């Protein structure tokens, strides 16, 4: 039997999916995050979590992880593929190895054809698209210093800025100040922002405060509502940029969304309304997750058009 592998390696975790040549999913396995591989300890972490996730998938499939050879494998890696291909090729037996970024596999899983646009809003943000001619384009994904508009970290950053302005007397009243002080166990917004510059509050931990902004907005806080509306608008702009790079006005395009930010009903409804203002755009929930998308990309890399079962 011929085996194929898809892996989603991201900031929050790693998921591996094994399938056979017919598209039957045989097993899945999960492990910790593997998005950093530059330093020696980063390489060791990458090897450890990839091996663990693939071994878990093999165990579920009844396969020997030490003996299996994959006809093709696709890895979608948060942070980009540049420093990971040689490492992955050295720890697994793979006929055809594809290492790409997480946006590519997210789109591959989101739509039936692997074409269209995916807008990702997790800790950060990016939009990626691929058309019928195979051309692709992206917008955003510049990282938390220069970009990631509409992502969870950016939402929290805007909320903390609002709390600081309120505290200093040049911003409007908002419930966000009290919410942030409570969540960070701070006595002032100034203290809270200083906490964000310490190792105790890395970016991924800060981003986890975004649901508090959503809750404040749902309770009617005007500042929180504006922050979420702006986030939705920024994400819609990313999608519109990709659409403009790959399609003509009025062309039919499927546009999917994925990421924790879209769990906010306020963000999702406004995002959907904004993107569907353009003729031809149909906003849809993703059909499958990124790991399954990576598996589909593995099939495509050797000319197969499998339907996952």
Steps between C-alpha positions, in 0.01 A plus 500: 500500500615857427484758777477879501558751779372848575625706795382835636784639712397819677533729798242318709563138402595245234257260333591214267258310273580179311301382199523220244496529122118490490461806725403299807621672817669231707618689805562838661739609773571820689794650689623842615595809294792482256518845345862583592796307363788749478690432820629157603227463761246608237615225264479243779147619579396476134637147469335395826150626428494388136616154601243490781207609282589262214555213746159564655338498155683175415383344825138583421545361149666179624830583325859476617641857517858371477437312176244707308593677179271771364451533127450875552468736793408864539586709803339840550713692747423816693790740456587371153675194356850632431682353801302177535519296178841343567403414857174334399667307220753358745251361755239337270514274196316693229497461122382852418522764772322836480556758772288813476331753728185460705290722274545264203374193687218697662367590154555144373273369773248783494356459150420194291739596221777659707429822311355825630602716796566417864513771765674387817456688826658326795771663709601678178335540161556432131295445184606259227346407168548268202310515171417242233821580310704405806613855574510595866517823699503610862434811706614564856679253722777748584519413869384677812736799474414611147169328429259230618210744482178343620677216677446418867819669618411817310150500654652479848755769413221736393306422819799577720563823310140600566545422870816712512330794329209481742735489798696803380186701433519529121279203415135414552367287782511128430446179693818366339720665763345305785496181294869525417604593854316198634642261239858616553467555877619858458427810702498729197504489122856630514598201713319266262687629197832458682405139572462446125869578454607218734560131436191422709275640227623372161300583192298179496392548862400860437299393195291269718340812653319576173178317605473749788477780245229306318309454826523873575370579151213253540410682823473826311837667561537746210880498499520122490240492222706747297818295548329186368338687212840635399652151527234363265562786257876438498448129434257580219761731345758220502253275319412774251869552420546131415182499292626801302834332431354177362151563361306751298213697652184290504675162470354228722733434795462290813637679804548296819605608847683325782651584838391578852409862430211381282344335804379852576152532350553876476820465294368220280170666414664831413778328303248298299292810429803698381653234273167411341449863394723406206314326218593134463636444851342217700616486863510143634616307805800274428411146394803343670783601728855591397646154578252340261589775252867401532405139424312611189806701391711185542268316261508789253881507505506161324204568271223335703163663556383308804176564690552450871287236662 
